[in-house]
Amino acid sequence: LSLSNNFRLSADSVQLLTFFSFFFSSADIPEIPESISFCRALQVADFSGNPLTRLPESFPELQNLTCLSVNDISLQALPENIGNLYNLASLELRENLLTYLPESLAQLQRLEELDLGNNELYHLPETIGALFNLKDLWLDGNQLAEIPQEVGNLKNLLCLDVSENKLECLPEEISGLTSLTDLLVSQNLLQVLPDGIGKLRRLSILKVDQNKLIQLTDSIGDCESLTELVLTENQLQSLPKSIGKLKKLNNLNADRNKLTSLPKEVGGCCSLNVFSVRDNRLSRIPSEISQATELHVLDVAGNRLTYLPISLTTLKLKALWLSDNQSQPLLTFQTDTDPETGEKILTCVLLPQMPSEPGCQDNLPRCGALESLVNEMSDETWNERAVNRVSAIRFLEDEKDEEENEM
């Protein structure tokens, strides 16, 4: 039975609907009568979006219920005997006002999906580890400061979302989540990840953006199934060499950190398509990046690069971002020689990204093997443009000079 607005659920009407599934989402139902318990055969019920604040005490008598959705109803508490719904496989409680979970929740042994996102939970009971058949657990948007170590007992868990909480650490026992494919811990207070994360051999997506990570554990290289790693907006100064062991990694994003260098082993990520390290402190890119032959998008804008490795020309790049005001996905490059090492390098109108020193404008020979990345511009034309080149990127130490210029 699916009903929309302005329907009042009376005790008499409930008794007439014994064998129906209830879809009363956003129907302006002010309360659910105690006589709901007469619907013994009820299997699916959706009361989401109604002006309810509670479920009737008789609700757990609906022991054939398999799916219950009560999202966004200002629910403040669950019935203490909610565990009597022992056939429940899916329980959605998103966007409510729950501050705690009753102990009887651990009796829902057939539960596969539990959505507690966007509530007011400050504590997760240890009994959460008794939900052995749980596959999806959403705890995002709460006030959790820790996750009990018993969560490691959830051997069948596929997705764990604890984003937007106040977590300062994850338990080492998270290594027990051997079936986990998605781990979302964005917008917390994490400084490190547990070494046990390396035992999550099926982990495919790991999002740790907007935390306070100061280092990334070496064991990350053991997550052999990882395809997406998001480290945006942390405080990382380096990436571990073991990252090169991630042969299935497709997307690596470490924007807005404090990276001063990249390990040459990053070239070992042979499936990498998108690599973004925008707004860091990089002065060079290792030439070994060319070993990531599937790389199509490279974003190194907002760093301190003076040149790029010439090995980039062997890649089939579709986009290379060097500056915040770059309007085109690909730029025209010229070859140069690094005065310190003597190696051939690539440069363009956006490099170097720091003010050039007088007298450093050397001849820029062209290289015929640069294919589409290198323009057939004459040396004289290029030199003339290079001399008049103005850096488009400023750093903190330049702010004082800039203010004086404006005055």
Residue pairs with C-beta under 8 A, 6 or more apart in sequence:
1 17
1 20
1 21
1 22
1 23
2 23
2 24
3 23
3 24
3 27
4 26
4 27
5 26
5 27
5 28
6 27
6 28
7 24
7 27
7 28
7 29
8 29
8 30
9 24
9 29
9 31
9 32
9 33
10 33
11 33
11 34
11 35
14 33
14 35
14 36
14 38
14 39
15 35
15 38
17 39
18 38
18 39
18 40
18 41
18 42
19 39
19 41
20 39
20 42
21 42
21 43
21 44
21 45
22 39
22 42
22 44
22 45
22 46
22 47
23 44
23 46
24 45
24 46
24 47
24 50
25 46
25 47
25 48
25 49
25 50
25 69
26 48
26 49
26 50
27 50
28 50
28 51
29 47
29 50
29 51
29 52
30 50
30 51
30 52
31 52
31 54
31 56
32 47
32 52
32 55
32 56
32 59
33 56
34 56
34 57
34 58
35 58
36 56
36 58
36 59
36 62
37 56
37 58
37 59
37 61
37 62
39 62
40 62
40 63
40 64
41 64
42 62
42 64
42 65
43 64
43 65
43 66
43 67
44 65
44 66
44 67
45 62
45 65
45 67
45 68
45 69
46 67
46 68
46 69
46 70
47 69
47 70
47 73
48 69
48 70
48 71
48 72
48 73
48 92
49 71
49 72
49 73
50 73
51 73
51 74
52 70
52 73
52 74
52 75
53 73
53 74
53 75
53 76
54 75
54 76
54 77
55 70
55 75
55 78
55 79
56 79
57 79
57 81
59 79
60 79
60 81
60 82
60 83
60 84
60 85
61 84
62 85
63 84
63 85
63 86
63 87
64 87
65 85
65 87
65 88
66 87
66 88
66 89
66 90
67 88
67 89
67 90
68 85
68 88
68 90
68 91
68 92
69 90
69 92
70 92
70 93
70 96
71 92
71 93
71 94
71 95
71 96
71 115
72 94
72 95
72 96
73 96
74 96
74 97
75 93
75 96
75 97
75 98
76 96
76 97
76 98
76 99
77 98
77 99
77 100
78 93
78 98
78 101
78 102
78 105
79 102
80 102
80 104
81 102
81 104
82 102
82 104
82 105
82 108
83 102
83 103
83 104
83 105
83 106
83 107
83 108
84 104
84 107
85 108
86 107
86 108
86 109
86 110
87 110
88 108
88 110
88 111
89 110
89 111
89 112
89 113
90 111
90 112
90 113
91 108
91 111
91 113
91 114
91 115
92 113
92 115
93 114
93 115
93 116
93 119
94 115
94 116
94 117
94 118
94 119
94 138
95 117
95 118
95 119
96 118
96 119
97 119
97 120
98 116
98 119
98 120
98 121
99 119
99 120
99 121
99 122
100 121
100 122
100 123
101 116
101 121
101 124
101 125
101 128
103 125
103 127
105 125
105 127
105 128
105 131
106 125
106 127
106 128
106 130
106 131
108 131
109 130
109 131
109 132
109 133
110 133
111 131
111 133
111 134
112 133
112 134
112 135
112 136
113 134
113 135
113 136
114 131
114 134
114 136
114 137
114 138
115 136
115 138
116 137
116 138
116 139
116 142
117 138
117 139
117 140
117 141
117 142
117 161
118 140
118 141
118 142
119 141
119 142
120 142
120 143
121 139
121 142
121 143
121 144
122 142
122 143
122 144
122 145
123 144
124 139
124 144
124 146
124 147
124 148
124 151
125 148
126 148
126 150
127 150
128 148
128 150
128 151
128 154
129 148
129 150
129 151
129 152
129 153
129 154
130 150
130 153
131 154
132 153
132 154
132 155
132 156
133 156
134 154
134 156
134 157
135 156
135 157
135 158
135 159
136 157
136 158
136 159
137 154
137 157
137 159
137 160
137 161
138 159
138 161
139 160
139 161
139 162
139 165
140 161
140 162
140 163
140 164
140 165
140 184
141 163
141 164
141 165
142 164
142 165
143 165
143 166
144 162
144 165
144 166
144 167
145 165
145 166
145 167
145 168
146 167
146 168
146 169
146 171
147 162
147 167
147 170
147 171
147 174
148 171
149 171
149 172
149 173
150 173
151 160
151 171
151 173
151 174
151 177
152 171
152 173
152 174
152 175
152 176
152 177
153 176
154 176
154 177
155 176
155 177
155 178
155 179
156 179
157 177
157 179
157 180
158 179
158 180
158 181
158 182
159 180
159 181
159 182
159 184
160 177
160 180
160 182
160 183
160 184
161 182
161 184
162 184
162 185
162 188
163 184
163 185
163 186
163 187
163 188
163 207
164 186
164 187
164 188
165 187
165 188
166 188
166 189
167 185
167 188
167 189
167 190
168 188
168 189
168 190
168 191
169 190
169 191
169 192
169 194
170 185
170 190
170 193
170 194
170 197
171 194
172 194
172 195
172 196
173 196
174 194
174 196
174 197
174 200
175 194
175 196
175 197
175 198
175 199
175 200
177 183
177 200
178 199
178 200
178 201
178 202
179 202
180 200
180 202
180 203
181 202
181 203
181 204
181 205
181 225
182 203
182 204
182 205
183 197
183 200
183 203
183 205
183 206
183 207
184 205
184 207
185 207
185 208
185 211
186 207
186 208
186 209
186 210
186 211
186 230
187 209
187 210
187 211
188 210
188 211
189 211
189 212
190 208
190 211
190 212
190 213
191 211
191 212
191 213
191 214
192 213
192 214
192 215
192 217
193 208
193 213
193 216
193 217
193 220
194 217
195 217
195 218
195 219
196 219
197 203
197 206
197 217
197 219
197 220
197 223
198 217
198 219
198 220
198 221
198 222
198 223
199 219
199 222
200 223
201 222
201 223
201 224
201 225
202 225
203 223
203 225
203 226
204 225
204 226
204 227
204 228
205 226
205 227
205 228
206 223
206 226
206 228
206 229
206 230
207 228
207 230
208 230
208 231
208 234
209 230
209 231
209 232
209 233
209 234
209 253
210 232
210 233
210 234
211 233
211 234
212 234
212 235
213 231
213 234
213 235
213 236
214 234
214 235
214 236
214 237
215 236
215 237
215 238
215 240
216 231
216 236
216 239
216 240
216 243
217 240
218 240
218 241
218 242
219 242
220 226
220 229
220 240
220 242
220 243
220 246
221 240
221 241
221 242
221 243
221 244
221 245
221 246
222 242
222 245
223 246
224 245
224 246
224 247
224 248
225 248
226 246
226 248
226 249
227 248
227 249
227 250
227 251
227 271
228 249
228 250
228 251
229 246
229 249
229 251
229 252
229 253
230 251
230 253
231 252
231 253
231 254
231 257
232 253
232 254
232 255
232 256
232 257
233 255
233 256
233 257
234 254
234 256
234 257
235 257
235 258
236 254
236 257
236 258
236 259
237 257
237 258
237 259
237 260
238 259
238 260
238 261
238 263
239 254
239 259
239 262
239 263
239 266
240 263
241 263
241 265
242 265
243 249
243 252
243 263
243 265
243 266
243 269
244 263
244 265
244 266
244 267
244 268
244 269
245 265
245 268
246 268
246 269
247 268
247 269
247 270
247 271
248 271
249 269
249 271
249 272
250 271
250 272
250 273
250 274
251 272
251 273
251 274
252 266
252 269
252 272
252 274
252 275
252 276
253 274
253 276
254 276
254 277
254 280
255 276
255 277
255 278
255 279
255 280
255 299
256 278
256 279
256 280
257 277
257 279
257 280
258 280
258 281
259 277
259 280
259 281
259 282
260 280
260 281
260 282
260 283
261 282
261 283
261 284
262 277
262 282
262 285
262 286
262 289
263 286
264 286
264 287
264 288
265 288
266 272
266 275
266 286
266 288
266 289
266 292
267 286
267 288
267 289
267 290
267 291
267 292
268 291
268 292
269 275
269 292
270 291
270 292
270 293
270 294
271 294
272 292
272 294
272 295
273 294
273 295
273 296
273 297
274 295
274 296
274 297
274 299
275 289
275 292
275 295
275 297
275 298
275 299
276 297
276 298
276 299
277 299
277 300
277 303
278 299
278 300
278 301
278 302
278 303
278 321
279 301
279 302
279 303
280 302
280 303
281 303
281 304
282 300
282 303
282 304
282 305
283 303
283 304
283 305
283 306
284 305
284 306
284 307
284 309
285 300
285 305
285 308
285 309
285 312
286 309
287 309
287 310
287 311
288 311
289 295
289 298
289 309
289 311
289 312
289 315
290 309
290 311
290 312
290 314
290 315
292 315
293 314
293 315
295 315
295 317
296 316
296 317
296 318
296 319
297 317
297 318
297 319
297 320
298 312
298 315
298 317
298 319
298 320
298 321
299 319
299 320
299 321
300 308
300 320
300 321
300 322
301 321
301 322
301 323
301 324
301 326
302 323
302 324
302 393
303 353
304 353
304 354
304 395
305 322
305 351
305 352
305 353
306 347
306 351
306 352
306 353
306 354
307 336
307 338
307 345
307 346
307 347
307 351
307 352
308 333
308 345
308 346
308 347
308 351
309 345
309 346
310 335
310 343
310 344
310 345
310 346
310 367
310 370
312 320
312 346
312 373
313 333
313 346
313 369
313 370
313 371
313 373
313 374
317 330
317 373
318 329
318 330
319 329
319 330
320 329
320 330
320 331
321 329
322 331
322 348
322 350
322 351
322 353
323 350
323 353
323 392
323 393
324 392
324 393
325 392
326 350
330 372
330 373
331 348
331 349
331 350
331 373
332 348
332 373
332 374
332 375
332 377
333 346
333 347
333 348
333 370
333 373
333 374
333 375
334 346
334 347
334 348
334 364
334 366
334 374
334 375
334 377
334 382
335 344
335 345
335 346
335 347
335 364
335 365
335 366
335 367
335 370
335 374
336 344
336 345
336 346
336 347
336 362
336 364
336 365
337 343
337 344
337 345
337 362
337 365
338 344
338 345
339 360
339 362
344 367
346 370
346 373
346 374
347 364
349 385
349 386
349 389
350 392
352 391
353 391
353 392
353 393
354 391
354 393
354 395
355 391
355 398
356 389
356 391
361 383
361 386
361 387
363 379
363 383
364 379
364 382
364 383
364 386
365 379
366 374
366 376
366 377
366 379
366 382
367 374
394 402
